[in-house]
Amino acid sequence: MADRVTVIGWDGSPLTAAARSALGAATLVAGAAHHLALPEVPPGAERIRLGSLGLAARRIAGHRGTAVVLADGDPGFFGVVRTLRAPEHGLEVEVVPAVSAVAAAFARAGMPWDDAQVVVAHPRTLRRAVNVCRAHSKVAVLTSPGAGPAELALLLDGVHRTFVICEELGTDRERVTVLTSDKAADHSWRDPNVVIVIGGAGQVSATAEPGWLLGQGPQPPAPRGWARPGSG
């Protein structure tokens, strides 16, 4: 089993001192291609290109030495920490987080997000993500290849929404595009991206009273009683 596993979030900003220290001591580094190209990755460390997280976790568990896993954003928010902490791998991890892609996307949009729903879209779960976008007025969709802005827009056919599409956040190719959902299917979008979907039932108000529960906007008072009002 790996002697130590540190998961480092990366959002395009310079690495913190804690992240640099952990990375400098690593004998195994796992991450995407752009992570493995970071100059702080020790040249003598074994490198694993992240594809299947389960396979990578097994290789890390079998490594004798110090392992680092690099991930975009906050790796504890819909990220790799859940897989690495699964009981079958037996890994204890330390996490050095960065700004999550969702937080960064809402920052680029200049919007609060404590009242937003957050969903992950894969080809097999895309319809569920679309249903959330139909039912709520502010949704952040963490997309994946085959379940991106164009596919989301196609399944929203006939439902008007505004899309804020944030591509390659934190890189020098970052791009933020605002357009209506009916136009999103006509474009090719770069991965990774986050889509903020705005509109629908209960239009978002910038002056609404602050909430207290993540993903829940201000709720109207519940009606008294449990039945329809009487007619007499």
Backbone as CSV, one residue per row, in Angstrom:
resi,resn,N_x,N_y,N_z,CA_x,CA_y,CA_z,C_x,C_y,C_z
1,MET,0.847,-1.188,0.000,0.000,0.000,0.000,0.885,1.241,0.000
2,ALA,0.435,2.276,-0.683,1.187,3.528,-0.709,1.375,4.058,0.708
3,ASP,2.578,4.554,0.995,2.869,5.070,2.324,2.050,6.317,2.632
4,ARG,1.805,7.108,1.596,1.070,8.359,1.780,0.423,8.722,0.455
5,VAL,-0.832,9.171,0.489,-1.527,9.601,-0.723,-2.057,11.008,-0.490
6,THR,-1.616,11.923,-1.319,-2.087,13.306,-1.246,-2.825,13.632,-2.536
7,VAL,-4.019,14.151,-2.398,-4.810,14.571,-3.555,-4.739,16.090,-3.630
8,ILE,-4.277,16.587,-4.764,-4.064,18.027,-4.934,-5.027,18.562,-5.985
9,GLY,-5.811,19.544,-5.595,-6.662,20.224,-6.557,-5.881,21.290,-7.308
10,TRP,-6.212,21.473,-8.570,-5.516,22.464,-9.409,-6.555,23.268,-10.168
11,ASP,-6.477,24.595,-10.069,-7.444,25.456,-10.748,-6.775,26.446,-11.693
12,GLY,-5.524,26.175,-12.044,-4.791,27.068,-12.926,-3.915,28.060,-12.185
13,SER,-4.140,28.200,-10.885,-3.326,29.112,-10.083,-2.018,28.418,-9.686
14,PRO,-1.010,29.190,-9.293,0.223,28.554,-8.800,-0.085,27.640,-7.623
15,LEU,0.604,26.530,-7.546,0.392,25.580,-6.461,0.789,26.196,-5.122
16,THR,0.053,25.820,-4.086,0.384,26.293,-2.745,1.667,25.624,-2.263
17,ALA,2.217,26.154,-1.173,3.433,25.565,-0.605,3.186,24.120,-0.186
18,ALA,2.020,23.847,0.388,1.713,22.475,0.808,1.646,21.543,-0.395
19,ALA,1.047,22.010,-1.485,0.946,21.183,-2.687,2.322,20.943,-3.299
20,ARG,3.152,21.978,-3.353,4.498,21.820,-3.914,5.332,20.864,-3.089
21,SER,5.181,20.949,-1.777,5.949,20.059,-0.899,5.551,18.601,-1.112
22,ALA,4.239,18.334,-1.175,3.775,16.963,-1.382,4.192,16.449,-2.750
23,LEU,4.082,17.290,-3.761,4.427,16.870,-5.115,5.926,16.617,-5.246
24,GLY,6.716,17.436,-4.602,8.164,17.264,-4.692,8.648,15.966,-4.078
25,ALA,7.872,15.428,-3.117,8.272,14.179,-2.449,7.653,12.945,-3.096
26,ALA,6.867,13.128,-4.140,6.115,12.008,-4.709,7.008,11.071,-5.514
27,THR,6.756,9.775,-5.345,7.399,8.772,-6.191,6.428,8.242,-7.249
28,LEU,5.145,8.606,-7.129,4.128,8.288,-8.137,3.193,9.475,-8.232
29,VAL,2.912,9.897,-9.471,1.993,11.021,-9.699,0.947,10.583,-10.715
30,ALA,-0.311,10.758,-10.354,-1.416,10.435,-11.259,-2.180,11.704,-11.578
31,GLY,-2.620,11.811,-12.827,-3.382,12.988,-13.225,-3.654,12.976,-14.711
32,ALA,-4.351,14.006,-15.169,-4.573,14.182,-16.599,-3.279,14.654,-17.253
33,ALA,-3.276,14.690,-18.579,-2.051,15.057,-19.307,-1.552,16.436,-18.902
34,HIS,-2.482,17.403,-18.726,-2.028,18.762,-18.389,-1.505,18.836,-16.958
35,HIS,-1.939,17.917,-16.096,-1.378,17.875,-14.748,0.042,17.301,-14.774
36,LEU,0.211,16.223,-15.512,1.516,15.558,-15.554,2.573,16.420,-16.239
37,ALA,2.131,17.438,-16.989,3.077,18.343,-17.653,3.519,19.499,-16.762
38,LEU,2.954,19.601,-15.557,3.349,20.684,-14.657,4.824,20.562,-14.301
39,PRO,5.550,21.678,-14.251,6.993,21.607,-13.988,7.318,21.090,-12.596
40,GLU,6.358,21.144,-11.668,6.618,20.676,-10.308,6.609,19.152,-10.174
41,VAL,6.163,18.438,-11.189,6.144,16.976,-11.131,7.580,16.461,-11.176
42,PRO,8.007,15.685,-10.180,9.400,15.203,-10.172,9.701,14.365,-11.412
43,PRO,10.814,14.612,-12.079,11.120,13.874,-13.306,11.285,12.377,-13.096
44,GLY,11.683,11.955,-11.889,11.894,10.532,-11.650,10.668,9.794,-11.145
45,ALA,9.559,10.499,-10.957,8.364,9.856,-10.413,7.652,9.028,-11.488
46,GLU,7.080,7.903,-11.056,6.217,7.135,-11.950,4.973,7.973,-12.255
47,ARG,4.529,7.937,-13.502,3.384,8.754,-13.897,2.249,7.856,-14.380
48,ILE,1.040,8.189,-13.926,-0.156,7.465,-14.347,-1.121,8.459,-14.971
49,ARG,-1.477,8.223,-16.213,-2.485,9.061,-16.873,-3.868,8.591,-16.424
50,LEU,-4.607,9.489,-15.785,-5.903,9.108,-15.250,-6.902,8.841,-16.370
51,GLY,-7.455,7.655,-16.357,-8.540,7.274,-17.240,-9.600,6.655,-16.371
52,SER,-9.463,5.368,-16.126,-10.326,4.681,-15.172,-9.845,4.984,-13.766
53,LEU,-10.675,5.645,-12.969,-10.273,5.985,-11.611,-10.084,4.741,-10.756
54,GLY,-10.926,3.731,-10.987,-10.797,2.504,-10.220,-9.469,1.816,-10.470
55,LEU,-9.055,1.759,-11.729,-7.776,1.140,-12.073,-6.621,1.937,-11.480
56,ALA,-6.705,3.263,-11.570,-5.649,4.097,-11.001,-5.569,3.903,-9.488
57,ALA,-6.729,3.810,-8.831,-6.738,3.619,-7.378,-6.073,2.301,-6.996
58,ARG,-6.295,1.255,-7.784,-5.655,-0.033,-7.488,-4.148,0.049,-7.661
59,ARG,-3.699,0.754,-8.681,-2.257,0.908,-8.879,-1.638,1.727,-7.757
60,ILE,-2.343,2.753,-7.314,-1.834,3.567,-6.206,-1.779,2.738,-4.927
61,ALA,-2.809,1.935,-4.699,-2.841,1.100,-3.496,-1.681,0.113,-3.472
62,GLY,-1.251,-0.343,-4.634,-0.151,-1.295,-4.711,1.227,-0.658,-4.764
63,HIS,1.293,0.671,-4.769,2.572,1.366,-4.881,3.255,1.462,-3.521
64,ARG,4.532,1.171,-3.484,5.325,1.346,-2.266,6.071,2.660,-2.389
65,GLY,5.555,3.672,-1.730,6.164,4.986,-1.809,5.114,6.052,-1.532
66,THR,5.377,7.254,-2.000,4.504,8.397,-1.749,3.799,8.775,-3.035
67,ALA,2.473,8.781,-2.996,1.687,9.035,-4.205,0.967,10.376,-4.121
68,VAL,0.866,11.021,-5.270,0.092,12.257,-5.408,-0.879,12.088,-6.561
69,VAL,-2.113,12.493,-6.342,-3.118,12.508,-7.401,-3.493,13.960,-7.660
70,LEU,-3.356,14.406,-8.891,-3.708,15.767,-9.286,-5.079,15.749,-9.966
71,ALA,-5.926,16.683,-9.579,-7.272,16.744,-10.148,-7.669,18.203,-10.309
72,ASP,-8.545,18.465,-11.252,-9.009,19.834,-11.468,-9.947,20.263,-10.346
73,GLY,-9.785,21.507,-9.906,-10.702,22.081,-8.936,-10.596,21.458,-7.567
74,ASP,-11.743,21.324,-6.916,-11.804,20.733,-5.581,-12.056,19.241,-5.738
75,PRO,-11.068,18.400,-5.458,-11.229,16.954,-5.694,-12.208,16.276,-4.746
76,GLY,-12.691,17.002,-3.732,-13.694,16.442,-2.842,-15.117,16.792,-3.237
77,PHE,-15.269,17.571,-4.308,-16.586,18.006,-4.771,-16.853,17.353,-6.118
78,PHE,-17.608,16.232,-6.095,-17.809,15.431,-7.301,-16.470,15.051,-7.929
79,GLY,-15.500,14.714,-7.092,-14.158,14.461,-7.595,-13.619,13.098,-7.206
80,VAL,-12.297,12.971,-7.289,-11.643,11.672,-7.163,-11.565,11.162,-5.736
81,VAL,-11.791,12.030,-4.761,-11.651,11.598,-3.370,-12.627,10.473,-3.043
82,ARG,-13.838,10.538,-3.566,-14.829,9.501,-3.280,-14.338,8.131,-3.752
83,THR,-13.762,8.074,-4.953,-13.255,6.801,-5.474,-12.067,6.308,-4.657
84,LEU,-11.134,7.206,-4.370,-9.936,6.801,-3.636,-10.265,6.317,-2.227
85,ARG,-11.335,6.881,-1.625,-11.691,6.504,-0.256,-12.623,5.289,-0.201
86,ALA,-12.951,4.712,-1.344,-13.814,3.528,-1.344,-13.160,2.416,-0.534
87,PRO,-13.944,1.661,0.245,-13.369,0.655,1.155,-12.478,-0.377,0.464
88,GLU,-12.787,-0.727,-0.786,-12.005,-1.776,-1.428,-10.564,-1.368,-1.716
89,HIS,-10.275,-0.053,-1.710,-8.909,0.386,-1.976,-8.110,0.599,-0.694
90,GLY,-8.781,0.846,0.407,-8.103,0.965,1.697,-7.150,2.133,1.802
91,LEU,-7.408,3.210,1.068,-6.490,4.346,1.040,-6.927,5.433,2.015
92,GLU,-5.977,5.927,2.769,-6.186,7.134,3.563,-5.546,8.285,2.798
93,VAL,-6.288,9.355,2.594,-5.781,10.433,1.756,-5.768,11.752,2.517
94,GLU,-4.822,12.591,2.125,-4.814,13.998,2.532,-5.217,14.806,1.307
95,VAL,-6.010,15.833,1.516,-6.541,16.606,0.397,-6.082,18.055,0.499
96,VAL,-5.530,18.556,-0.608,-5.185,19.973,-0.733,-6.120,20.540,-1.811
97,PRO,-7.220,21.182,-1.418,-8.224,21.570,-2.402,-7.849,22.837,-3.148
98,ALA,-8.536,23.048,-4.249,-8.464,24.298,-4.995,-9.895,24.759,-5.237
99,VAL,-10.053,25.862,-5.942,-11.387,26.370,-6.245,-12.079,25.392,-7.185
100,SER,-13.291,24.967,-6.836,-14.006,24.022,-7.684,-14.399,24.667,-9.000
101,ALA,-14.597,23.834,-10.012,-15.016,24.341,-11.326,-16.357,25.051,-11.233
102,VAL,-17.243,24.566,-10.357,-18.555,25.211,-10.201,-18.392,26.605,-9.603
103,ALA,-17.594,26.714,-8.542,-17.364,28.023,-7.929,-16.713,28.976,-8.934
104,ALA,-15.753,28.475,-9.703,-15.082,29.318,-10.699,-16.054,29.775,-11.780
105,ALA,-16.939,28.869,-12.218,-17.904,29.228,-13.266,-18.842,30.327,-12.786
106,PHE,-19.370,30.187,-11.573,-20.264,31.230,-11.063,-19.512,32.531,-10.820
107,ALA,-18.240,32.446,-10.447,-17.439,33.661,-10.295,-17.287,34.379,-11.635
108,ARG,-17.030,33.608,-12.701,-16.920,34.239,-14.023,-18.240,34.885,-14.427
109,ALA,-19.351,34.266,-14.008,-20.664,34.807,-14.338,-21.071,35.945,-13.404
110,GLY,-20.336,36.134,-12.308,-20.670,37.180,-11.356,-21.961,36.914,-10.623
111,MET,-22.221,35.630,-10.308,-23.479,35.241,-9.691,-23.234,34.447,-8.419
112,PRO,-24.118,34.580,-7.417,-24.038,33.695,-6.252,-24.494,32.302,-6.649
113,TRP,-24.053,31.309,-5.876,-24.454,29.946,-6.256,-24.907,29.105,-5.074
114,ASP,-25.166,29.765,-3.931,-25.657,28.990,-2.797,-27.095,28.522,-2.981
115,ASP,-27.794,29.048,-4.002,-29.156,28.611,-4.288,-29.232,27.763,-5.557
116,ALA,-28.071,27.290,-6.032,-28.037,26.529,-7.286,-28.051,25.029,-7.016
117,GLN,-28.640,24.300,-7.930,-28.513,22.847,-7.959,-27.245,22.516,-8.755
118,VAL,-26.558,21.460,-8.382,-25.343,21.034,-9.091,-25.512,19.578,-9.482
119,VAL,-25.325,19.292,-10.768,-25.460,17.925,-11.255,-24.260,17.567,-12.123
120,VAL,-23.988,16.281,-12.189,-22.953,15.758,-13.076,-23.654,15.046,-14.225
121,ALA,-23.228,15.335,-15.450,-23.853,14.727,-16.627,-22.859,13.816,-17.335
122,HIS,-23.226,12.557,-17.444,-22.549,11.582,-18.285,-23.559,11.133,-19.348
123,PRO,-23.094,10.524,-20.426,-24.066,10.073,-21.439,-25.202,9.241,-20.854
124,ARG,-24.912,8.418,-19.857,-25.959,7.551,-19.298,-26.874,8.284,-18.323
125,THR,-26.442,9.468,-17.824,-27.261,10.196,-16.852,-27.724,11.550,-17.378
126,LEU,-27.536,11.786,-18.675,-27.820,13.108,-19.228,-29.282,13.493,-19.051
127,ARG,-30.189,12.542,-19.252,-31.614,12.878,-19.128,-31.961,13.303,-17.703
128,ARG,-31.324,12.714,-16.732,-31.576,13.137,-15.353,-31.114,14.576,-15.140
129,ALA,-29.953,14.918,-15.699,-29.466,16.287,-15.592,-30.422,17.257,-16.270
130,VAL,-30.941,16.869,-17.429,-31.888,17.720,-18.152,-33.148,17.929,-17.317
131,ASN,-33.623,16.889,-16.658,-34.825,17.020,-15.833,-34.616,18.001,-14.691
132,VAL,-33.408,18.018,-14.117,-33.106,18.987,-13.068,-33.143,20.406,-13.643
133,CYS,-32.616,20.573,-14.860,-32.622,21.887,-15.504,-34.045,22.338,-15.841
134,ARG,-34.910,21.413,-16.120,-36.313,21.751,-16.367,-37.018,22.188,-15.080
135,ALA,-36.634,21.575,-13.963,-37.374,21.771,-12.718,-36.865,22.935,-11.880
136,HIS,-35.626,23.395,-12.121,-35.032,24.418,-11.270,-34.552,25.601,-12.099
137,SER,-34.478,26.752,-11.448,-34.164,27.989,-12.165,-32.681,28.308,-12.227
138,LYS,-31.861,27.593,-11.464,-30.408,27.832,-11.508,-29.702,26.500,-11.266
139,VAL,-29.030,26.012,-12.299,-28.389,24.697,-12.228,-26.989,24.798,-12.829
140,ALA,-26.022,24.214,-12.162,-24.688,24.054,-12.748,-24.533,22.598,-13.167
141,VAL,-24.143,22.409,-14.407,-23.975,21.064,-14.954,-22.494,20.827,-15.217
142,LEU,-21.917,19.874,-14.497,-20.553,19.428,-14.772,-20.649,18.397,-15.889
143,THR,-20.202,18.759,-17.065,-20.409,17.943,-18.251,-19.284,16.930,-18.439
144,SER,-19.447,16.100,-19.460,-18.425,15.137,-19.850,-18.558,14.926,-21.358
145,PRO,-17.554,14.347,-22.005,-17.664,14.089,-23.442,-18.907,13.252,-23.752
146,GLY,-19.683,13.723,-24.728,-20.926,13.047,-25.065,-22.112,13.513,-24.258
147,ALA,-21.872,14.348,-23.266,-22.947,14.914,-22.446,-22.579,16.359,-22.125
148,GLY,-22.378,17.128,-23.197,-21.940,18.508,-23.056,-23.052,19.504,-23.348
149,PRO,-22.680,20.761,-23.569,-23.688,21.800,-23.791,-24.612,21.513,-24.976
150,ALA,-24.050,20.995,-26.072,-24.888,20.732,-27.256,-25.920,19.654,-26.961
151,GLU,-25.494,18.567,-26.329,-26.427,17.478,-26.010,-27.475,17.937,-24.992
152,LEU,-27.047,18.744,-24.039,-27.973,19.284,-23.049,-29.036,20.137,-23.731
153,ALA,-28.605,20.977,-24.669,-29.545,21.842,-25.375,-30.520,21.042,-26.229
154,LEU,-30.030,19.998,-26.878,-30.917,19.192,-27.735,-32.029,18.539,-26.919
155,LEU,-31.696,18.044,-25.735,-32.714,17.396,-24.908,-33.639,18.406,-24.226
156,LEU,-33.223,19.676,-24.167,-34.085,20.728,-23.634,-34.972,21.328,-24.723
157,ASP,-35.031,20.700,-25.846,-35.782,21.213,-26.996,-37.168,21.690,-26.571
158,GLY,-37.460,22.956,-26.898,-38.751,23.523,-26.550,-38.796,24.169,-25.182
159,VAL,-37.744,24.015,-24.375,-37.669,24.627,-23.044,-36.612,25.730,-23.103
160,HIS,-37.027,26.964,-22.912,-36.108,28.093,-23.058,-35.288,28.284,-21.785
161,ARG,-33.978,28.315,-21.931,-33.065,28.604,-20.841,-31.920,29.466,-21.365
162,THR,-31.232,30.138,-20.449,-29.990,30.827,-20.779,-28.831,29.960,-20.320
163,PHE,-27.851,29.766,-21.199,-26.660,28.985,-20.887,-25.472,29.927,-20.682
164,VAL,-24.736,29.720,-19.604,-23.414,30.324,-19.437,-22.431,29.165,-19.516
165,ILE,-21.686,29.099,-20.598,-20.809,27.956,-20.864,-19.366,28.374,-20.603
166,CYS,-18.738,27.720,-19.639,-17.371,28.048,-19.227,-16.449,26.912,-19.653
167,GLU,-15.608,27.181,-20.629,-14.722,26.161,-21.185,-13.303,26.326,-20.648
168,GLU,-12.688,25.204,-20.311,-11.273,25.132,-19.930,-10.899,26.192,-18.896
169,LEU,-11.686,26.223,-17.818,-11.450,27.203,-16.761,-10.051,27.068,-16.175
170,GLY,-9.423,28.196,-15.938,-8.110,28.206,-15.310,-6.948,28.039,-16.255
171,THR,-7.226,27.852,-17.549,-6.155,27.703,-18.534,-6.087,28.948,-19.407
172,ASP,-5.055,29.014,-20.239,-4.954,30.167,-21.130,-5.927,30.078,-22.300
173,ARG,-6.674,28.975,-22.379,-7.706,28.828,-23.411,-9.116,29.006,-22.829
174,GLU,-9.185,29.539,-21.619,-10.485,29.732,-20.978,-11.387,30.615,-21.838
175,ARG,-12.659,30.220,-21.913,-13.635,31.003,-22.675,-14.996,30.891,-21.994
176,VAL,-15.687,32.022,-21.866,-17.021,32.066,-21.277,-17.982,32.620,-22.321
177,THR,-19.043,31.869,-22.593,-20.016,32.237,-23.612,-21.407,32.243,-23.000
178,VAL,-22.169,33.296,-23.280,-23.552,33.388,-22.823,-24.461,33.382,-24.042
179,LEU,-25.407,32.467,-24.076,-26.327,32.374,-25.205,-27.580,31.619,-24.782
180,THR,-28.604,31.678,-25.589,-29.824,30.943,-25.271,-29.644,29.477,-25.627
181,SER,-30.391,28.630,-24.925,-30.196,27.190,-25.065,-30.439,26.704,-26.484
182,ASP,-31.326,27.362,-27.232,-31.606,26.899,-28.591,-30.434,27.130,-29.534
183,LYS,-29.475,27.977,-29.130,-28.296,28.234,-29.968,-27.118,27.332,-29.612
184,ALA,-27.151,26.701,-28.434,-25.984,25.954,-27.960,-25.703,24.710,-28.789
185,ALA,-26.736,24.118,-29.361,-26.547,22.888,-30.135,-25.828,23.132,-31.451
186,ASP,-25.723,24.378,-31.877,-25.108,24.706,-33.167,-23.600,24.896,-33.073
187,HIS,-23.013,24.700,-31.896,-21.592,24.964,-31.688,-20.870,23.700,-31.226
188,SER,-19.556,23.697,-31.415,-18.697,22.673,-30.814,-18.037,23.298,-29.594
189,TRP,-18.048,22.578,-28.477,-17.550,23.125,-27.229,-16.352,22.303,-26.741
190,ARG,-15.385,23.015,-26.170,-14.166,22.356,-25.712,-14.364,21.769,-24.326
191,ASP,-13.784,20.604,-24.104,-13.776,19.980,-22.781,-12.495,20.360,-22.051
192,PRO,-12.546,20.451,-20.712,-13.731,20.328,-19.856,-14.515,21.632,-19.838
193,ASN,-15.799,21.527,-19.554,-16.609,22.728,-19.435,-17.689,22.542,-18.385
194,VAL,-18.171,23.670,-17.904,-19.288,23.723,-16.959,-20.365,24.587,-17.582
195,VAL,-21.616,24.150,-17.482,-22.735,24.926,-18.022,-23.601,25.393,-16.861
196,ILE,-23.789,26.703,-16.758,-24.769,27.260,-15.827,-26.055,27.470,-16.611
197,VAL,-27.124,26.867,-16.137,-28.419,26.914,-16.827,-29.363,27.774,-15.994
198,ILE,-29.844,28.847,-16.586,-30.633,29.851,-15.868,-32.011,29.986,-16.500
199,GLY,-33.030,30.106,-15.661,-34.375,30.413,-16.144,-35.383,29.378,-15.725
200,GLY,-36.610,29.596,-16.139,-37.653,28.631,-15.833,-38.423,29.006,-14.593
201,ALA,-38.984,28.008,-13.932,-39.874,28.230,-12.791,-39.188,29.057,-11.722
202,GLY,-39.795,30.177,-11.375,-39.210,31.037,-10.348,-37.937,31.667,-10.850
203,GLN,-38.029,32.659,-11.732,-36.857,33.293,-12.308,-35.904,33.769,-11.216
204,VAL,-34.613,33.640,-11.474,-33.607,33.986,-10.479,-33.601,35.486,-10.243
205,SER,-33.587,35.880,-8.995,-33.558,37.296,-8.635,-32.277,37.591,-7.877
206,ALA,-31.577,38.649,-8.301,-30.336,39.025,-7.625,-30.605,39.663,-6.273
207,THR,-31.862,40.069,-6.013,-32.174,40.752,-4.765,-32.910,39.857,-3.783
208,ALA,-32.988,38.565,-4.088,-33.707,37.656,-3.200,-33.024,37.575,-1.846
209,GLU,-33.838,37.312,-0.821,-33.280,37.136,0.516,-32.307,35.957,0.516
210,PRO,-31.198,36.067,1.252,-30.240,34.949,1.272,-30.856,33.710,1.902
211,GLY,-30.448,32.561,1.388,-30.914,31.298,1.948,-29.970,30.810,3.021
212,TRP,-30.217,29.616,3.500,-29.363,29.055,4.540,-28.980,27.620,4.241
213,LEU,-29.508,27.059,3.148,-29.232,25.675,2.789,-28.798,25.623,1.339
214,LEU,-27.633,25.010,1.087,-27.092,24.965,-0.263,-28.086,24.334,-1.230
215,GLY,-28.283,25.004,-2.372,-29.174,24.472,-3.398,-30.629,24.809,-3.190
216,GLN,-30.945,25.535,-2.118,-32.339,25.880,-1.841,-32.479,27.392,-1.807
217,GLY,-33.268,27.922,-2.711,-33.549,29.334,-2.698,-34.633,29.648,-1.683
218,PRO,-34.969,30.923,-1.540,-36.034,31.288,-0.614,-37.331,30.590,-0.996
219,GLN,-38.010,30.021,-0.035,-39.236,29.293,-0.289,-40.431,30.111,0.181
220,PRO,-41.534,30.086,-0.577,-42.735,30.785,-0.114,-43.308,30.091,1.108
221,PRO,-44.041,30.840,1.945,-44.627,30.201,3.119,-45.555,29.069,2.714
222,ALA,-45.526,27.986,3.460,-46.398,26.856,3.164,-47.839,27.225,3.504
223,PRO,-48.796,26.823,2.686,-50.188,27.122,2.990,-50.645,26.350,4.229
224,ARG,-51.575,26.943,4.951,-52.127,26.258,6.115,-53.018,25.104,5.656
225,GLY,-53.100,24.101,6.489,-53.985,22.996,6.178,-53.371,22.022,5.208
226,TRP,-54.188,21.061,4.788,-53.646,20.023,3.907,-54.568,19.746,2.732
227,ALA,-55.734,20.328,2.717,-56.678,20.074,1.642,-56.931,21.337,0.846
228,ARG,-57.605,21.194,-0.263,-57.983,22.342,-1.062,-58.942,23.218,-0.256
229,PRO,-58.852,24.559,-0.453,-59.763,25.419,0.309,-61.216,25.126,-0.030
230,GLY,-62.047,25.242,0.970,-63.466,24.997,0.731,-64.098,26.060,-0.144
231,SER,-65.184,25.716,-0.757,-65.833,26.645,-1.658,-66.922,27.450,-0.959
232,GLY,-67.236,27.090,0.290,-68.320,27.761,0.960,-67.841,28.769,1.971
